[in-house]
Amino acid sequence: MKREIIITSDGSTTIHLPDWDEQYHSKHGAIQEAYHVFIKYGLESIKKKEVSILEIGFGTGLNCFITFLESKRIINYTGVEAYPIEKDEIKKLNYVSELNAEKYKNIFDKLHEVSWEKEHHISKLFSLKKQQKFFKEIKDSDCYDLIYFDAFGARVQPDLWTEDIFRKMFEAIKNEGVLVTYSAKGSTRRAMEAVGFSVERLPGPPGKREMLRATKMK
């Protein structure tokens, strides 16, 4: 499938899929969306000194990189991706410069360069394990404090937003763990609630009125 790099409204890049008219991040601002959904309403809601994170859709590595930049505690990060992006695409992403994070360029590169299926210590506080597989193949149980659910939208991949997938998320997350996503669709909320999540609507990032945060209650 054809993929092309585009500039979003906040000046940061993302990957556009013309055949689907879909992007890896919001066209209204890739960095703004990542901070709003995954940091403000995700990472900052977890008060533990050590946080285990599962990202559904590692993609460009933006969410992972921002998490590294923003966290001053121990982070154990797992990123799942069925179709890793290409080296030439990585080189065209401008997140390091747009985040004024030039001194961490080696870290951004390392996130993409380290091998899959193995845990790597990116820094003293940040470890990363990338897994190349489909989301339906996830079989973790009570492993994560936080899930970044950043799959392609239900319009183009409805099979990623079903009760079956969210049941896997519910099983993978710890009690009182949190799942955040940019989606605010009623069908998504109902699928989450059907498997046991308590779901709240929150203000969305630029270009979206609302987003969802789901919590696994005891």
C-alpha positions in Angstrom: 0.0 0.0 0.0 1.3 3.4 -0.9 2.5 5.6 2.0 3.7 9.2 1.9 5.0 11.7 4.5 2.8 14.8 5.1 3.0 17.8 7.4 0.2 18.1 9.9 -1.3 21.4 11.2 1.2 21.8 14.1 4.2 21.4 11.7 5.0 17.8 12.6 5.0 15.0 10.2 3.0 11.8 9.9 2.5 9.1 7.3 -0.5 9.3 5.0 -2.1 6.3 3.3 -3.8 7.7 0.1 -5.7 4.5 -0.6 -7.5 4.7 2.7 -7.3 8.5 3.2 -6.0 7.7 6.7 -3.0 8.9 8.7 -0.8 7.4 11.4 -1.5 10.6 13.5 -4.0 13.4 13.3 -3.7 15.7 10.4 -4.7 18.5 12.9 -1.3 18.0 14.6 0.6 14.8 15.2 2.6 16.0 18.2 -0.4 17.8 19.7 -2.5 14.7 19.5 0.1 12.5 21.1 0.6 14.8 24.0 -3.1 15.4 24.6 -4.3 11.8 24.4 -1.4 9.7 25.6 0.5 12.0 28.0 -2.0 14.4 29.5 -4.9 11.9 29.8 -2.7 8.7 29.9 0.7 8.8 31.5 -0.1 11.7 33.8 -3.0 9.8 35.2 -0.8 7.0 36.4 0.9 7.9 39.7 3.1 4.8 40.2 6.9 5.2 40.3 7.3 2.4 37.7 4.9 2.2 34.8 4.4 -0.6 32.3 3.0 0.6 29.0 1.5 -1.2 26.0 1.2 0.7 22.8 -1.2 -0.7 20.2 0.4 0.6 16.9 4.1 1.5 17.5 4.1 3.1 14.0 6.3 6.1 13.7 7.6 5.8 17.3 6.2 9.3 18.2 4.2 8.2 21.2 7.2 6.2 22.5 9.6 9.1 22.0 7.4 11.6 23.7 6.9 9.2 26.6 10.6 8.9 27.0 11.0 12.7 26.9 8.2 13.4 29.4 8.8 10.7 32.0 11.2 11.0 34.9 10.4 7.5 36.3 10.9 3.9 35.3 9.0 3.1 32.1 8.7 -0.4 30.7 7.4 0.1 27.2 6.0 -2.5 24.8 5.1 -1.5 21.3 3.1 -3.8 19.1 3.2 -3.3 15.3 2.3 -5.7 12.5 3.9 -3.6 9.7 7.0 -1.6 10.8 7.7 1.5 8.8 10.7 1.7 6.5 14.1 3.3 7.2 13.7 5.9 4.5 10.4 6.9 6.1 12.0 7.2 9.6 14.6 9.6 8.2 11.8 11.9 6.9 10.1 12.3 10.3 10.7 15.6 11.9 9.8 14.9 15.5 13.3 15.5 17.0 13.4 19.0 15.5 9.8 19.9 16.2 10.2 18.8 19.8 13.5 20.7 20.2 15.0 17.4 21.2 18.1 17.4 19.2 20.2 16.1 22.1 18.0 13.0 22.1 18.2 12.3 18.4 20.3 9.2 19.2 17.4 8.0 21.4 14.8 8.4 18.6 17.0 6.6 16.2 17.7 3.8 18.8 13.9 3.3 19.3 13.7 2.3 15.6 17.1 0.5 15.3 16.9 -1.9 18.2 15.8 -5.4 17.3 12.3 -6.8 17.7 11.1 -9.4 20.2 13.8 -8.5 22.7 13.8 -6.0 25.6 16.3 -3.2 25.3 17.4 -0.7 27.9 17.2 2.6 26.1 18.3 4.5 29.2 18.6 3.9 32.9 14.9 4.5 33.3 13.4 3.5 30.0 13.2 0.0 28.5 11.6 -0.9 25.2 10.4 -4.2 23.7 8.9 -4.1 20.2 6.7 -7.0 19.1 5.9 -7.5 15.4 2.5 -9.2 15.4 -1.2 -8.6 14.9 -3.2 -7.1 17.8 -5.4 -10.2 17.9 -2.3 -12.3 18.8 -1.8 -10.5 22.1 -2.1 -12.9 25.0 -0.7 -10.9 27.9 -2.5 -11.1 31.3 -2.3 -8.4 34.1 0.9 -6.9 32.6 0.3 -3.2 32.0 -0.6 -0.1 33.9 -1.4 1.9 30.8 -2.4 1.1 27.2 -2.0 3.6 24.4 -4.6 2.4 21.9 -3.5 4.0 18.7 -4.8 1.7 16.0 -6.0 2.9 12.6 -9.6 4.2 12.8 -12.6 2.0 12.7 -13.6 3.5 9.4 -10.8 1.6 7.7 -10.1 -1.2 10.1 -13.3 -1.9 12.1 -11.9 -5.3 13.1 -9.4 -3.6 15.5 -12.2 -1.9 17.5 -14.3 -5.0 18.4 -15.2 -6.6 21.7 -12.7 -9.3 21.0 -9.9 -6.9 20.7 -10.9 -4.9 23.8 -11.3 -8.1 25.8 -7.6 -8.8 25.0 -6.8 -5.3 26.3 -8.9 -5.9 29.4 -7.0 -9.1 30.1 -3.6 -7.5 29.4 -4.1 -4.5 31.7 -3.7 -4.6 35.5 -6.5 -3.7 38.0 -7.0 0.0 38.0 -5.0 0.2 34.8 -6.0 2.8 32.1 -6.5 2.6 28.4 -6.6 5.9 26.4 -7.5 6.4 22.7 -8.2 9.2 20.4 -11.5 7.6 19.4 -14.8 8.8 20.8 -17.2 6.6 18.7 -20.2 5.2 20.5 -19.5 1.7 19.2 -16.0 1.9 20.7 -17.3 2.9 24.1 -19.9 0.2 24.0 -17.4 -2.5 23.1 -15.1 -1.3 26.0 -18.0 -1.4 28.5 -19.2 -4.8 27.2 -15.9 -6.4 28.3 -15.8 -4.7 31.7 -14.1 -1.3 31.3 -15.5 1.8 33.0 -15.4 4.4 30.3 -15.3 8.2 30.4 -15.5 10.8 27.7 -12.8 13.5 27.9 -12.1 16.6 25.8 -10.4 15.6 22.5 -7.2 16.8 20.9 -7.3 19.5 18.2 -9.8 18.5 15.5 -11.8 16.2 17.8 -14.4 17.2 20.3 -14.0 14.1 22.6 -11.8 11.1 23.3 -12.1 8.0 25.5 -10.4 6.8 28.6 -11.2 3.4 30.0 -10.3 2.0 33.4 -10.2 -1.6 34.6 -11.9 -1.5 38.0 -11.5 -4.2 40.7 
